Amino acid sequence: MLINDVKKGMRVRLRNGWFGTMADNAKGNIRMVDVEGLYREIGSVYVHDIADVRVRHDLGYAWEVVQLSERQAKAAKLIKASGF
C-alpha cells in the first residue's frame, strides 16, 4: 500500500516498533501520527519511519508493508544521508 493511501484513523507500526494511529489525510513526506511510545503524543513523523499499516480484508485484519512514492524515497535518502 502506498503511504499516500493511508487515511486518518488507520493503525500504523513504526520502524522502531511503536504503534500509532494516523491523525491526518495529508500527502507528502511528513504525516501527523498519534504515537503510542514511552508516552502517548501526537506529532510529525517522516513517512519513511512508518513500516506497516493495518488493513481490513475479507477474513479480518492484516499488516501490509508501506511503500513510498519515487519522490518520497528520494527525500528519505537525503534525510538519512544528512544524519537525521
Residue pairs with C-beta under 8 A, 6 or more apart in sequence:
1 53
1 55
1 64
1 65
1 66
1 67
2 66
2 67
2 68
2 69
3 31
3 47
3 50
3 66
3 67
3 68
3 69
3 72
4 27
4 69
6 12
6 22
6 31
6 50
6 53
6 66
7 22
7 25
8 22
8 23
8 24
8 25
9 21
9 22
10 21
10 22
10 53
10 54
10 55
11 19
11 20
11 21
11 22
11 53
11 54
12 19
12 20
12 21
12 22
12 33
12 50
12 51
12 52
12 53
12 54
12 66
13 19
13 20
13 50
13 51
13 52
13 53
13 54
13 63
14 20
14 33
14 35
14 45
14 49
14 50
14 51
15 49
15 50
15 51
16 37
16 49
18 35
18 36
18 37
19 35
19 36
20 33
20 34
20 35
20 36
20 45
21 33
21 34
22 31
22 32
22 33
22 34
23 31
23 32
23 33
23 34
23 42
24 31
24 32
26 32
28 47
28 72
29 46
29 47
29 48
29 72
29 75
29 76
30 44
30 45
30 46
30 47
31 44
31 45
31 47
31 50
32 42
32 43
32 44
32 45
33 42
33 43
33 44
33 45
33 50
34 40
34 41
34 42
35 41
35 42
35 43
35 45
46 76
46 79
47 66
47 68
47 72
47 76
48 68
48 72
48 73
48 75
48 76
48 79
48 80
50 66
51 65
51 66
52 63
52 64
52 65
52 66
53 63
53 64
53 66
54 61
54 62
54 63
54 64
55 61
55 62
55 63
55 64
68 76
